[in-house]
């Protein structure tokens, strides 16, 4: 799939609602990393954030995805090492590298001889980009530099688009609150009229009844408006304090 020239090389793929997608962005990064290293056989990306309980990963091949999953589960291998130290990790030739026995055995069994993991830190995001090769030394200095620039740009973009997603969620919450506010205000007015209390006491009573019945305040308020408060007088009076709820008018 070709990049959208209007979005630019650093932009992430988006969902149907136009919101950038972390998973698809990681997959695109892995695909681009392979292009930076013609001698490589595949790549993986792993993102760790404070907001997510589990790392998010993507790979250009299912075997590589399983290899990363095994590293994260055991804590052994170049990906965990790079994420833990914040420094690049890897092996020029696994036949002569015995630092990670379990990873080494699994990688050699898959025909892999080398790998290089670059790590990038932005805000609450740690991003690991790994390129693998069937031959020793899959990344020369030129390819390493290109992959580094690509990963650096991707990390910045991931954080930017994550903030964008969070901002959209906050806007949605505010919009929902604004849409619910009128019905809550109407219900508060009804309670004020029925019980003869002030606005603060009326809202406190509605909230108390919402908690007691385990219902959302907006849903309870809608029922009060629909019924004009009929049938709630006794319940609301029992919830009110002597100063906040007086005799029914």
C-alpha atoms as a printed R data frame, in Angstrom:
    type eleno elety resid chain resno       x       y      z
1   ATOM     1    CA   UNK     A     1   0.000   0.000  0.000
2   ATOM     2    CA   UNK     A     2   1.396   3.380 -1.013
3   ATOM     3    CA   UNK     A     3   1.575   6.302  1.398
4   ATOM     4    CA   UNK     A     4  -1.024   9.023  1.101
5   ATOM     5    CA   UNK     A     5   0.935  12.041 -0.156
6   ATOM     6    CA   UNK     A     6  -1.513  14.373  1.583
7   ATOM     7    CA   UNK     A     7  -0.784  12.790  4.981
8   ATOM     8    CA   UNK     A     8   2.994  12.676  4.614
9   ATOM     9    CA   UNK     A     9   5.607  10.019  5.298
10  ATOM    10    CA   UNK     A    10   5.423  10.403  9.076
11  ATOM    11    CA   UNK     A    11   1.653  10.070  9.376
12  ATOM    12    CA   UNK     A    12   0.076   6.935 10.768
13  ATOM    13    CA   UNK     A    13  -2.759   4.943  9.174
14  ATOM    14    CA   UNK     A    14  -6.168   5.880 10.533
15  ATOM    15    CA   UNK     A    15  -9.313   3.978 11.518
16  ATOM    16    CA   UNK     A    16 -12.622   4.466  9.728
17  ATOM    17    CA   UNK     A    17 -13.461   7.336 12.093
18  ATOM    18    CA   UNK     A    18 -10.263   9.145 11.118
19  ATOM    19    CA   UNK     A    19  -8.453   8.432 14.401
20  ATOM    20    CA   UNK     A    20  -4.820   7.279 14.102
21  ATOM    21    CA   UNK     A    21  -4.386   3.570 14.926
22  ATOM    22    CA   UNK     A    22  -1.438   2.442 17.081
23  ATOM    23    CA   UNK     A    23  -1.510  -1.178 15.893
24  ATOM    24    CA   UNK     A    24  -1.662  -0.311 12.215
25  ATOM    25    CA   UNK     A    25   0.983   2.355 12.701
26  ATOM    26    CA   UNK     A    26   3.365  -0.199 14.211
27  ATOM    27    CA   UNK     A    27   2.698  -2.581 11.328
28  ATOM    28    CA   UNK     A    28   3.460   0.147  8.799
29  ATOM    29    CA   UNK     A    29   6.683   1.014 10.651
30  ATOM    30    CA   UNK     A    30   7.833  -2.623 10.501
31  ATOM    31    CA   UNK     A    31   7.167  -2.740  6.752
32  ATOM    32    CA   UNK     A    32   9.113   0.470  6.161
33  ATOM    33    CA   UNK     A    33  12.016  -0.750  8.296
34  ATOM    34    CA   UNK     A    34  12.444  -3.772  6.018
35  ATOM    35    CA   UNK     A    35  12.729  -1.429  3.049
36  ATOM    36    CA   UNK     A    36  15.573   0.370  4.838
37  ATOM    37    CA   UNK     A    37  17.502  -2.903  5.130
38  ATOM    38    CA   UNK     A    38  17.506  -4.815  1.819
39  ATOM    39    CA   UNK     A    39  19.489  -7.701  3.377
40  ATOM    40    CA   UNK     A    40  16.963  -8.223  6.191
41  ATOM    41    CA   UNK     A    41  14.283 -10.915  6.225
42  ATOM    42    CA   UNK     A    42  11.734  -9.108  8.397
43  ATOM    43    CA   UNK     A    43  11.100  -6.646 11.206
44  ATOM    44    CA   UNK     A    44   9.037  -6.213 14.361
45  ATOM    45    CA   UNK     A    45   7.902  -3.233 16.389
46  ATOM    46    CA   UNK     A    46   6.953  -3.148 20.067
47  ATOM    47    CA   UNK     A    47   5.331  -0.229 21.892
48  ATOM    48    CA   UNK     A    48   5.128   0.012 25.684
49  ATOM    49    CA   UNK     A    49   3.104   2.798 27.310
50  ATOM    50    CA   UNK     A    50   2.082   3.688 30.846
51  ATOM    51    CA   UNK     A    51  -1.578   3.673 29.794
52  ATOM    52    CA   UNK     A    52  -1.703   0.119 28.380
53  ATOM    53    CA   UNK     A    53  -1.305  -3.018 30.560
54  ATOM    54    CA   UNK     A    54   0.354  -5.045 27.786
55  ATOM    55    CA   UNK     A    55   2.870  -4.133 25.062
56  ATOM    56    CA   UNK     A    56   1.504  -3.657 21.553
57  ATOM    57    CA   UNK     A    57   3.473  -5.453 18.834
58  ATOM    58    CA   UNK     A    58   3.485  -5.849 15.073
59  ATOM    59    CA   UNK     A    59   5.567  -7.998 12.748
60  ATOM    60    CA   UNK     A    60   6.095  -8.581  9.054
61  ATOM    61    CA   UNK     A    61   5.818 -12.372  9.595
62  ATOM    62    CA   UNK     A    62   3.889 -14.521 12.129
63  ATOM    63    CA   UNK     A    63   7.073 -16.353 13.187
64  ATOM    64    CA   UNK     A    64   8.645 -13.045 14.160
65  ATOM    65    CA   UNK     A    65   5.541 -12.070 16.112
66  ATOM    66    CA   UNK     A    66   5.796 -15.319 18.079
67  ATOM    67    CA   UNK     A    67   9.508 -14.661 18.669
68  ATOM    68    CA   UNK     A    68   8.772 -11.246 20.190
69  ATOM    69    CA   UNK     A    69   5.961 -12.671 22.313
70  ATOM    70    CA   UNK     A    70   8.335 -15.304 23.705
71  ATOM    71    CA   UNK     A    71  10.929 -12.618 24.532
72  ATOM    72    CA   UNK     A    72   8.400 -10.455 26.353
73  ATOM    73    CA   UNK     A    73   7.056 -13.440 28.281
74  ATOM    74    CA   UNK     A    74  10.501 -14.631 29.411
75  ATOM    75    CA   UNK     A    75  12.188 -11.235 29.683
76  ATOM    76    CA   UNK     A    76  15.101 -12.636 27.665
77  ATOM    77    CA   UNK     A    77  16.276 -11.375 24.295
78  ATOM    78    CA   UNK     A    78  17.247  -8.187 22.479
79  ATOM    79    CA   UNK     A    79  13.773  -6.604 22.647
80  ATOM    80    CA   UNK     A    80  13.455  -6.778 26.480
81  ATOM    81    CA   UNK     A    81  17.131  -5.813 26.809
82  ATOM    82    CA   UNK     A    82  16.698  -2.695 24.671
83  ATOM    83    CA   UNK     A    83  13.474  -1.680 26.442
84  ATOM    84    CA   UNK     A    84  15.047  -2.199 29.876
85  ATOM    85    CA   UNK     A    85  18.276  -0.325 29.209
86  ATOM    86    CA   UNK     A    86  17.131   2.230 26.662
87  ATOM    87    CA   UNK     A    87  20.088   1.260 24.451
88  ATOM    88    CA   UNK     A    88  20.308  -0.698 21.171
89  ATOM    89    CA   UNK     A    89  20.642  -4.469 21.502
90  ATOM    90    CA   UNK     A    90  21.128  -7.379 19.165
91  ATOM    91    CA   UNK     A    91  23.556  -9.870 17.757
92  ATOM    92    CA   UNK     A    92  25.724  -9.831 14.662
93  ATOM    93    CA   UNK     A    93  25.850 -13.638 14.633
94  ATOM    94    CA   UNK     A    94  23.733 -15.799 16.957
95  ATOM    95    CA   UNK     A    95  25.925 -18.817 16.310
96  ATOM    96    CA   UNK     A    96  28.602 -17.161 18.454
97  ATOM    97    CA   UNK     A    97  26.385 -15.207 20.886
98  ATOM    98    CA   UNK     A    98  25.243 -16.998 24.059
99  ATOM    99    CA   UNK     A    99  23.749 -14.085 26.064
100 ATOM   100    CA   UNK     A   100  20.105 -15.150 25.633
101 ATOM   101    CA   UNK     A   101  19.975 -18.977 25.429
102 ATOM   102    CA   UNK     A   102  16.205 -19.384 25.021
103 ATOM   103    CA   UNK     A   103  15.952 -16.604 22.448
104 ATOM   104    CA   UNK     A   104  19.064 -17.860 20.630
105 ATOM   105    CA   UNK     A   105  17.666 -21.387 20.310
106 ATOM   106    CA   UNK     A   106  14.299 -20.198 19.062
107 ATOM   107    CA   UNK     A   107  15.781 -17.698 16.608
108 ATOM   108    CA   UNK     A   108  18.269 -20.186 15.154
109 ATOM   109    CA   UNK     A   109  15.470 -22.733 14.819
110 ATOM   110    CA   UNK     A   110  13.622 -20.180 12.681
111 ATOM   111    CA   UNK     A   111  16.732 -19.744 10.514
112 ATOM   112    CA   UNK     A   112  17.698 -16.346 11.910
113 ATOM   113    CA   UNK     A   113  21.382 -15.472 12.315
114 ATOM   114    CA   UNK     A   114  21.302 -11.821 13.357
115 ATOM   115    CA   UNK     A   115  19.114  -9.006 14.635
116 ATOM   116    CA   UNK     A   116  19.365  -5.364 15.644
117 ATOM   117    CA   UNK     A   117  16.926  -3.673 18.040
118 ATOM   118    CA   UNK     A   118  16.767   0.112 18.210
119 ATOM   119    CA   UNK     A   119  14.811   1.774 21.027
120 ATOM   120    CA   UNK     A   120  13.155   5.198 21.172
121 ATOM   121    CA   UNK     A   121  11.668   6.967 24.187
122 ATOM   122    CA   UNK     A   122   9.018   9.693 23.982
123 ATOM   123    CA   UNK     A   123   6.964  10.908 26.924
124 ATOM   124    CA   UNK     A   124   5.187   7.753 28.227
125 ATOM   125    CA   UNK     A   125   6.090   5.670 25.148
126 ATOM   126    CA   UNK     A   126   8.969   3.231 24.660
127 ATOM   127    CA   UNK     A   127   9.266   1.946 21.105
128 ATOM   128    CA   UNK     A   128  11.502  -0.945 20.034
129 ATOM   129    CA   UNK     A   129  12.213  -1.530 16.346
130 ATOM   130    CA   UNK     A   130  13.932  -4.825 15.473
131 ATOM   131    CA   UNK     A   131  15.290  -5.918 12.092
132 ATOM   132    CA   UNK     A   132  16.233  -9.582 11.530
133 ATOM   133    CA   UNK     A   133  18.466 -11.326  9.014
134 ATOM   134    CA   UNK     A   134  19.145 -14.838  7.747
135 ATOM   135    CA   UNK     A   135  22.812 -13.904  7.442
136 ATOM   136    CA   UNK     A   136  25.217 -12.391  9.992
137 ATOM   137    CA   UNK     A   137  25.186  -8.594 10.247
138 ATOM   138    CA   UNK     A   138  21.809  -7.733  8.705
139 ATOM   139    CA   UNK     A   139  22.246  -3.978  9.205
140 ATOM   140    CA   UNK     A   140  25.215  -1.989  7.942
141 ATOM   141    CA   UNK     A   141  25.833   1.542  9.227
142 ATOM   142    CA   UNK     A   142  23.861   3.201  6.424
143 ATOM   143    CA   UNK     A   143  20.823   0.992  7.015
144 ATOM   144    CA   UNK     A   144  21.128   1.435 10.772
145 ATOM   145    CA   UNK     A   145  21.070   5.187 10.325
146 ATOM   146    CA   UNK     A   146  18.031   5.058  8.039
147 ATOM   147    CA   UNK     A   147  16.168   2.735 10.420
148 ATOM   148    CA   UNK     A   148  17.073   5.007 13.323
149 ATOM   149    CA   UNK     A   149  15.689   8.080 11.594
150 ATOM   150    CA   UNK     A   150  12.532   6.175 10.677
151 ATOM   151    CA   UNK     A   151  12.002   4.922 14.226
152 ATOM   152    CA   UNK     A   152  12.708   8.345 15.692
153 ATOM   153    CA   UNK     A   153  10.081   9.933 13.457
154 ATOM   154    CA   UNK     A   154   7.579   7.141 14.155
155 ATOM   155    CA   UNK     A   155   7.972   7.469 17.938
156 ATOM   156    CA   UNK     A   156   7.247  11.186 17.761
157 ATOM   157    CA   UNK     A   157   4.252  10.564 15.526
158 ATOM   158    CA   UNK     A   158   2.866   7.830 17.779
159 ATOM   159    CA   UNK     A   159   2.928  10.144 20.803
160 ATOM   160    CA   UNK     A   160   1.392  12.997 18.844
161 ATOM   161    CA   UNK     A   161  -1.432  10.843 17.525
162 ATOM   162    CA   UNK     A   162  -2.002   9.265 20.926
163 ATOM   163    CA   UNK     A   163  -2.498  12.740 22.375
164 ATOM   164    CA   UNK     A   164  -4.873  13.450 19.505
165 ATOM   165    CA   UNK     A   165  -6.892  10.342 20.374
166 ATOM   166    CA   UNK     A   166  -7.001  11.351 24.044
167 ATOM   167    CA   UNK     A   167  -8.130  14.854 23.087
168 ATOM   168    CA   UNK     A   168 -10.948  13.411 20.972
169 ATOM   169    CA   UNK     A   169 -12.067  11.264 23.918
170 ATOM   170    CA   UNK     A   170 -12.072  14.306 26.204
171 ATOM   171    CA   UNK     A   171 -14.097  16.307 23.696
172 ATOM   172    CA   UNK     A   172 -16.588  13.450 23.474
173 ATOM   173    CA   UNK     A   173 -16.918  13.353 27.265
174 ATOM   174    CA   UNK     A   174 -17.469  17.096 27.421
175 ATOM   175    CA   UNK     A   175 -20.016  16.907 24.628
176 ATOM   176    CA   UNK     A   176 -21.884  14.128 26.430
177 ATOM   177    CA   UNK     A   177 -21.851  16.121 29.669
178 ATOM   178    CA   UNK     A   178 -23.199  19.203 27.885
179 ATOM   179    CA   UNK     A   179 -25.966  17.185 26.250
180 ATOM   180    CA   UNK     A   180 -26.980  15.679 29.596
181 ATOM   181    CA   UNK     A   181 -26.851  18.938 31.534
182 ATOM   182    CA   UNK     A   182 -30.257  20.322 30.392
183 ATOM   183    CA   UNK     A   183 -32.215  17.269 31.571
184 ATOM   184    CA   UNK     A   184 -30.399  17.322 34.934
185 ATOM   185    CA   UNK     A   185 -31.236  20.996 35.333
186 ATOM   186    CA   UNK     A   186 -34.887  20.296 34.505
187 ATOM   187    CA   UNK     A   187 -35.031  17.485 37.048
188 ATOM   188    CA   UNK     A   188 -33.419  19.711 39.664
189 ATOM   189    CA   UNK     A   189 -36.083  22.342 39.044
190 ATOM   190    CA   UNK     A   190 -38.839  19.764 39.517
191 ATOM   191    CA   UNK     A   191 -37.324  18.570 42.789
192 ATOM   192    CA   UNK     A   192 -36.997  22.177 43.988
193 ATOM   193    CA   UNK     A   193 -40.684  22.732 43.268
194 ATOM   194    CA   UNK     A   194 -41.890  19.433 44.758
195 ATOM   195    CA   UNK     A   195 -39.827  19.605 47.952
196 ATOM   196    CA   UNK     A   196 -39.443  23.350 48.336
197 ATOM   197    CA   UNK     A   197 -35.633  23.143 48.589
198 ATOM   198    CA   UNK     A   198 -32.891  25.185 46.944
199 ATOM   199    CA   UNK     A   199 -30.890  24.238 43.828
200 ATOM   200    CA   UNK     A   200 -27.878  22.787 45.658
201 ATOM   201    CA   UNK     A   201 -30.055  20.588 47.898
202 ATOM   202    CA   UNK     A   202 -32.081  19.405 44.913
203 ATOM   203    CA   UNK     A   203 -28.955  18.337 43.016
204 ATOM   204    CA   UNK     A   204 -27.540  16.646 46.129
205 ATOM   205    CA   UNK     A   205 -30.767  14.666 46.531
206 ATOM   206    CA   UNK     A   206 -30.701  13.545 42.912
207 ATOM   207    CA   UNK     A   207 -27.096  12.422 43.226
208 ATOM   208    CA   UNK     A   208 -27.833  10.566 46.458
209 ATOM   209    CA   UNK     A   209 -30.770   8.772 44.860
210 ATOM   210    CA   UNK     A   210 -28.587   7.969 41.814
211 ATOM   211    CA   UNK     A   211 -25.947   6.335 44.014
212 ATOM   212    CA   UNK     A   212 -28.530   4.505 46.109
213 ATOM   213    CA   UNK     A   213 -30.257   3.005 43.064
214 ATOM   214    CA   UNK     A   214 -26.973   2.459 41.147
215 ATOM   215    CA   UNK     A   215 -28.250   4.463 38.172
216 ATOM   216    CA   UNK     A   216 -26.621   7.175 36.133
217 ATOM   217    CA   UNK     A   217 -27.639  10.667 37.168
218 ATOM   218    CA   UNK     A   218 -28.691  11.517 33.621
219 ATOM   219    CA   UNK     A   219 -30.987   8.469 33.426
220 ATOM   220    CA   UNK     A   220 -32.580   9.251 36.783
221 ATOM   221    CA   UNK     A   221 -33.039  12.885 35.780
222 ATOM   222    CA   UNK     A   222 -34.766  11.843 32.553
223 ATOM   223    CA   UNK     A   223 -37.256   9.731 34.557
224 ATOM   224    CA   UNK     A   224 -37.946  12.641 36.916
225 ATOM   225    CA   UNK     A   225 -38.635  14.907 33.931
226 ATOM   226    CA   UNK     A   226 -40.858  12.305 32.231
227 ATOM   227    CA   UNK     A   227 -42.941  11.727 35.377
228 ATOM   228    CA   UNK     A   228 -42.787  15.356 36.594
229 ATOM   229    CA   UNK     A   229 -41.524  13.952 39.886
230 ATOM   230    CA   UNK     A   230 -44.691  12.021 40.652
231 ATOM   231    CA   UNK     A   231 -44.020   9.060 42.944
232 ATOM   232    CA   UNK     A   232 -40.603  10.359 44.055
233 ATOM   233    CA   UNK     A   233 -41.757  12.739 46.775
234 ATOM   234    CA   UNK     A   234 -41.525  10.305 49.662
235 ATOM   235    CA   UNK     A   235 -38.237   8.797 48.440
236 ATOM   236    CA   UNK     A   236 -36.589  12.172 47.994
237 ATOM   237    CA   UNK     A   237 -37.806  13.420 51.348
238 ATOM   238    CA   UNK     A   238 -36.351  10.408 53.147
239 ATOM   239    CA   UNK     A   239 -33.005  11.060 51.458
240 ATOM   240    CA   UNK     A   240 -32.974  14.739 52.353
241 ATOM   241    CA   UNK     A   241 -31.622  16.251 55.547
242 ATOM   242    CA   UNK     A   242 -33.923  18.188 57.878
243 ATOM   243    CA   UNK     A   243 -32.530  21.437 56.457
244 ATOM   244    CA   UNK     A   244 -32.517  20.331 52.839
245 ATOM   245    CA   UNK     A   245 -35.913  18.685 52.357
246 ATOM   246    CA   UNK     A   246 -39.016  20.142 53.905
247 ATOM   247    CA   UNK     A   247 -42.668  19.209 53.615
248 ATOM   248    CA   UNK     A   248 -44.184  18.684 50.194
249 ATOM   249    CA   UNK     A   249 -45.738  21.830 48.912
